[in-house]
């Protein structure tokens, strides 16, 4: 019954497209597959649930759109940063982390059954919490920060804090506060794996 309600959008390698398409067809699941998606808002927007790695770009996109997710951190990411990203989003209630060692077909099936069938309210709750973390204006903020830093360097060769404030205003700022301002205390959105749209 659950399979009949699903539409899956999945990114996979071009060499695997036909094999994966055949597997979905055999399972009776409607699926749209592609090696790459240009418009992530169009992919994530209608999704009831996203399954993804936990890189910064993916976290930023997921939270900007308020999408709930199952995040599978890349085990060999530099400084294990994907685990930190996934943990932050999970702790905030915007999704669920499944490390790769427990990301098995059986474990995923159980989680999907819970979220898409038995406890769908959990998805709505995670969606709201994900949206609270999002910064829809982050691209503009980043562009302004770059412009500000370049302008300062061109004017007098001096550097400025990462949050764009004049250096003199940072004198009484603790290292922790400065770091929190630099990252905005937000986990930022990993390449897409699967998007489940429950009809």
C-alpha positions as MATLAB code, in Angstrom:
seq = 'XXXXXXXXXXXXXXXXXXXXXXXXXXXXXXXXXXXXXXXXXXXXXXXXXXXXXXXXXXXXXXXXXXXXXXXXXXXXXXXXXXXXXXXXXXXXXXXXXXXXXXXXXXXXXXXXXXXXXXXXXXXXXXXXXXXXXXXXXXXXXXXXXXXXXXXXXXXXXXXXXXXXXXXXXXXXXXXXXXXXXXXXXXXXXXXXXXXXXXX';
ca = [
       0.000    0.000    0.000;
       2.808    2.406    0.864;
       4.678    1.684   -2.374;
       1.663    2.675   -4.445;
       1.643    6.111   -2.787;
       5.299    6.885   -3.400;
       6.998    8.907   -6.067;
      10.793    8.799   -5.758;
      13.187   11.318   -7.281;
      16.736   10.003   -7.098;
      20.148   11.144   -8.225;
      22.304    8.270   -9.439;
      25.238    7.715  -11.761;
      24.474    7.673  -15.482;
      25.897    4.162  -15.737;
      23.375    2.948  -13.142;
      20.234    4.614  -14.496;
      18.736    1.671  -16.358;
      19.466   -0.832  -13.599;
      17.983    1.386  -10.885;
      14.973    2.228  -13.056;
      14.301   -1.488  -13.548;
      14.535   -2.130   -9.807;
      11.963    0.557   -9.043;
       9.654   -0.760  -11.768;
       9.902   -4.288  -10.377;
       9.037   -2.947   -6.922;
       6.039   -1.045   -8.265;
       7.417    2.366   -7.280;
       7.147    5.382   -9.578;
      10.572    7.005   -9.912;
      12.277    9.882  -11.695;
      16.039    9.352  -12.004;
      18.831   11.624  -13.214;
      22.605   11.969  -12.807;
      22.190   15.609  -11.748;
      19.457   18.096  -10.858;
      19.871   21.792  -11.656;
      16.887   23.134   -9.704;
      17.033   21.852   -6.146;
      14.047   23.936   -5.061;
      11.918   22.114   -7.635;
      13.208   18.749   -6.392;
      13.069   19.418   -2.656;
       9.966   21.630   -2.655;
       7.248   18.959   -3.052;
       9.160   16.306   -1.111;
       7.635   14.763    1.984;
      11.079   13.432    2.922;
      14.624   13.777    1.584;
      17.404   11.216    2.002;
      20.792   12.825    1.528;
      24.409   13.107    2.505;
      25.027   15.895    5.000;
      27.251   18.393    3.233;
      26.895   22.110    3.856;
      25.087   22.942    0.600;
      22.462   20.252    1.090;
      21.778   21.288    4.688;
      21.402   24.910    3.570;
      18.953   23.945    0.805;
      16.953   21.625    3.044;
      16.557   24.181    5.808;
      15.850   27.079    3.430;
      12.937   25.040    2.059;
      11.937   23.537    5.400;
      12.222   19.918    4.258;
      12.564   17.017    6.708;
      15.389   14.635    5.958;
      17.230   11.444    6.747;
      20.902   12.363    6.643;
      23.651    9.822    6.007;
      27.011   11.508    6.685;
      29.856   10.649    4.334;
      32.169    8.666    6.648;
      35.397    9.971    5.142;
      34.473   13.659    4.914;
      37.219   16.031    6.068;
      37.194   16.432    9.866;
      34.008   14.344    9.904;
      32.131   17.583    9.215;
      29.130   15.842    7.665;
      28.480   13.988   10.906;
      28.571   17.326   12.749;
      26.114   18.822   10.244;
      23.736   15.863   10.506;
      23.986   15.792   14.288;
      23.143   19.506   14.538;
      20.074   19.174   12.326;
      18.951   16.011   14.096;
      19.371   17.576   17.543;
      17.279   20.547   16.393;
      14.502   18.171   15.326;
      14.732   18.966   11.617;
      15.643   15.446   10.526;
      17.175   12.126   11.468;
      20.779   10.981   11.224;
      21.607    7.443   10.131;
      25.310    6.679   10.024;
      26.421    4.613    7.054;
      27.113    1.523    9.157;
      23.442    1.304   10.170;
      22.032    2.558    6.854;
      20.855   -0.865    5.707;
      17.834   -1.729    3.534;
      16.029   -3.173    6.558;
      16.739   -0.168    8.775;
      15.728    2.287    6.055;
      12.521    0.372    5.302;
      11.591    0.454    8.975;
      12.249    4.191    9.200;
      10.255    4.928    6.030;
       7.344    2.838    7.257;
       7.349    4.802   10.503;
       7.590    8.254    8.933;
       5.429    7.803    5.841;
       2.777    5.492    7.214;
       2.563    5.032   10.973;
       3.663    8.453   12.288;
       3.310   11.033    9.482;
       2.968   13.836   12.037;
       6.680   13.407   12.725;
       7.404   14.662    9.194;
       5.291   17.775    9.664;
       7.023   18.508   12.945;
      10.488   18.014   11.427;
       9.533   20.232    8.495;
       8.647   23.104   10.814;
      11.852   22.713   12.793;
      13.961   22.494    9.649;
      12.414   25.728    8.381;
      13.328   27.514   11.617;
      16.984   26.810   10.886;
      16.840   28.017    7.300;
      18.230   31.259    5.967;
      16.526   32.006    2.689;
      18.604   35.180    2.314;
      21.943   33.431    2.848;
      23.141   33.954   -0.747;
      22.618   37.717   -0.451;
      24.306   37.771    2.964;
      27.307   35.885    1.599;
      27.602   38.200   -1.412;
      27.443   41.272    0.830;
      30.118   39.831    3.115;
      32.458   39.216    0.179;
      31.870   42.719   -1.195;
      32.501   44.261    2.211;
      35.749   42.371    2.744;
      37.035   43.194   -0.732;
      36.141   46.856   -0.343;
      37.990   47.082    2.988;
      41.092   45.453    1.553;
      41.076   47.690   -1.500;
      40.629   50.807    0.653;
      43.355   50.272    3.247;
      44.633   46.719    3.018;
      43.143   45.821    6.423;
      41.159   42.724    7.247;
      37.688   42.575    8.794;
      35.886   40.008   10.939;
      34.026   37.259    9.113;
      30.644   38.695   10.078;
      31.467   41.931    8.253;
      31.492   44.205   11.306;
      34.277   46.784   11.624;
      37.280   45.400   13.508;
      37.008   47.957   16.321;
      33.578   46.562   17.241;
      35.047   43.097   17.761;
      37.471   44.034   20.549;
      35.265   42.718   23.363;
      33.969   39.697   21.451;
      34.935   36.302   22.825;
      36.382   33.698   20.429;
      33.263   31.554   20.895;
      30.954   34.453   20.100;
      32.990   35.357   17.041;
      32.865   31.755   15.832;
      29.119   31.577   16.379;
      28.658   34.750   14.366;
      30.824   33.412   11.561;
      28.745   30.247   11.223;
      25.476   31.925   12.146;
      24.872   29.011   14.539;
      23.214   27.244   11.621;
      23.986   23.896   10.043;
      24.383   24.612    6.387;
      22.462   21.930    3.158;
      24.944   17.193    0.484;
      24.301   15.862   -2.731;
      20.797   14.529   -3.138;
      20.174   10.857   -2.875;
      16.447   10.280   -2.758;
      13.333   12.357   -2.369;
      10.113   10.676   -1.346;
       6.835   12.333   -2.209;
       3.885   10.667   -0.522;
       0.649   11.205   -2.378;
];
